[in-house]
Amino acid sequence: MSEAQIEADQNVPVIRITRDFAGTPEQLLRAHTDPELFARWAGPDSTITRIDHWDARDGGSWRYTAVRGDEEYRFRGCFHSVGPDRIVQTFTFEGAPEGVALETLTFEDLGNGRTRLHAQSLVDSFEGRDAWLKSGMETGVDEGYAKLDALLATGTV
């Protein structure tokens, strides 16, 4: 599963993303919690990620800016739980601050140095969920995870 599978739940305003990586759960956790690494892979190829604040611990918070030319898009959230195989955090696009998602990332060890990422984002409404899906998020997900694949392949993570 080298491309992310993105699914919308029909009964709950949830988006689920599943993708396999050639990396261990420890490497995937590090890629999601180390700000320098996160900035190197997060988002579409057309953006640069600038970390504004990053405190990846239980009760910590984060904020980053995605820059595309003269445009800037800011995102922020709180780390509720950071563990060896799971992260629970909030996620807010500052352009629509009323829409806060609760995200759970789980790193499933598949053995032989492979990990399946399960990401679930619970949003506040079906309309909010559908807006995320129509935003082009799959481009950022697929291109970002391809960059993460490259970092894993070179041993950077």
C-alpha positions as CSV (number, residue, x, y, z in Angstrom):
1,M,0.0,0.0,0.0
2,S,2.3,2.7,-1.2
3,E,-0.5,5.2,-1.8
4,A,-2.6,6.4,1.0
5,Q,-6.1,5.0,1.3
6,I,-8.4,7.8,2.2
7,E,-11.9,6.9,3.4
8,A,-14.8,9.0,4.7
9,D,-17.1,7.2,7.3
10,Q,-20.7,7.5,6.2
11,N,-22.1,7.5,9.8
12,V,-19.6,9.7,11.7
13,P,-17.7,12.8,10.4
14,V,-14.4,10.9,10.3
15,I,-11.7,10.7,7.7
16,R,-9.5,7.6,7.9
17,I,-6.1,7.4,6.2
18,T,-4.1,4.1,5.9
19,R,-0.6,3.8,4.4
20,D,2.3,1.4,4.7
21,F,5.9,2.5,5.1
22,A,9.3,0.8,4.8
23,G,10.2,2.0,8.3
24,T,9.7,1.0,11.9
25,P,7.1,2.4,14.3
26,E,9.9,4.2,16.1
27,Q,11.0,5.9,12.8
28,L,7.4,6.9,12.0
29,L,6.9,8.3,15.5
30,R,10.2,10.3,15.1
31,A,9.1,11.6,11.7
32,H,5.9,12.9,13.3
33,T,7.4,14.3,16.5
34,D,10.8,15.8,15.4
35,P,10.1,19.3,14.1
36,E,13.1,19.3,11.7
37,L,12.0,16.0,10.2
38,F,8.3,16.9,10.0
39,A,9.2,20.1,8.2
40,R,11.1,18.1,5.5
41,W,8.2,15.9,4.5
42,A,4.8,17.4,5.5
43,G,2.5,18.7,2.8
44,P,2.5,19.0,-0.9
45,D,5.6,19.5,-3.0
46,S,4.5,23.0,-3.9
47,T,4.9,24.2,-0.2
48,I,7.7,24.7,2.3
49,T,6.9,23.9,5.9
50,R,8.1,26.4,8.5
51,I,7.8,25.3,12.1
52,D,6.6,28.2,14.3
53,H,6.4,26.2,17.6
54,W,6.8,22.5,18.4
55,D,6.6,20.7,21.8
56,A,5.8,17.0,21.0
57,R,4.9,15.7,24.5
58,D,1.8,14.9,26.4
59,G,0.1,18.3,26.9
60,G,2.5,20.0,24.4
61,S,1.4,22.1,21.4
62,W,2.5,22.8,17.8
63,R,2.1,25.4,15.1
64,Y,3.5,25.5,11.6
65,T,3.1,27.5,8.4
66,A,2.9,26.1,4.9
67,V,4.4,28.6,2.5
68,R,3.6,28.6,-1.3
69,G,5.1,31.6,-3.0
70,D,3.5,34.7,-1.3
71,E,0.7,32.6,0.3
72,E,0.9,31.3,3.9
73,Y,-1.4,28.7,5.5
74,R,-1.1,28.2,9.3
75,F,-2.0,25.1,11.2
76,R,-1.9,24.5,15.0
77,G,-2.9,22.0,17.6
78,C,-2.2,20.3,20.9
79,F,-0.5,17.0,21.6
80,H,-2.8,15.2,24.0
81,S,-0.8,11.9,24.1
82,V,2.5,11.0,22.5
83,G,3.4,7.3,22.9
84,P,5.6,4.7,21.2
85,D,2.9,3.6,18.8
86,R,0.3,6.3,19.0
87,I,-0.2,10.1,18.9
88,V,-3.5,11.8,19.8
89,Q,-3.6,15.5,18.9
90,T,-5.9,18.3,17.7
91,F,-5.6,19.9,14.3
92,T,-6.8,23.3,13.3
93,F,-6.4,25.2,10.0
94,E,-6.2,28.8,11.2
95,G,-8.1,29.9,8.1
96,A,-11.1,28.2,9.6
97,P,-10.4,28.2,13.3
98,E,-13.9,27.0,14.3
99,G,-13.1,23.6,12.7
100,V,-11.0,21.6,15.2
101,A,-10.3,17.9,14.4
102,L,-9.3,15.3,16.9
103,E,-6.6,13.1,15.3
104,T,-5.3,9.7,16.3
105,L,-2.3,8.3,14.6
106,T,-1.4,4.7,15.2
107,F,1.8,3.0,14.1
108,E,1.1,-0.8,13.5
109,D,4.3,-2.9,13.3
110,L,4.0,-5.2,10.3
111,G,7.4,-6.8,11.0
112,N,10.5,-6.8,8.7
113,G,11.0,-3.0,9.2
114,R,7.5,-2.1,7.9
115,T,4.8,-0.1,9.5
116,R,1.2,0.6,8.7
117,L,0.0,4.1,9.6
118,H,-3.6,4.4,10.6
119,A,-4.7,8.1,10.9
120,Q,-8.2,9.1,11.9
121,S,-9.5,12.6,12.0
122,L,-12.8,13.3,13.7
123,V,-14.2,16.7,12.6
124,D,-17.1,18.7,13.9
125,S,-19.6,18.0,11.1
126,F,-20.2,16.2,7.9
127,E,-19.9,19.5,6.1
128,G,-16.5,20.1,7.6
129,R,-15.4,16.6,6.7
130,D,-16.6,17.0,3.1
131,A,-14.8,20.4,2.9
132,W,-11.5,18.7,3.9
133,L,-12.0,16.0,1.3
134,K,-12.7,18.6,-1.4
135,S,-9.7,20.8,-0.4
136,G,-7.2,18.7,-2.3
137,M,-5.9,17.1,0.9
138,E,-5.1,13.9,-0.9
139,T,-2.3,15.8,-2.9
140,G,-0.7,16.9,0.4
141,V,-1.1,13.5,1.9
142,D,0.3,11.6,-1.1
143,E,3.2,14.0,-1.9
144,G,4.1,14.4,1.8
145,Y,4.2,10.7,2.4
146,A,6.3,10.2,-0.8
147,K,8.8,12.6,0.7
148,L,8.7,10.7,4.0
149,D,9.4,7.4,2.0
150,A,12.5,9.1,0.6
151,L,13.7,10.2,4.0
152,L,13.2,6.6,5.3
153,A,15.0,5.1,2.3
154,T,18.1,7.3,2.8
155,G,18.2,6.5,6.5
156,T,17.6,10.2,7.5
157,V,14.8,9.1,9.9
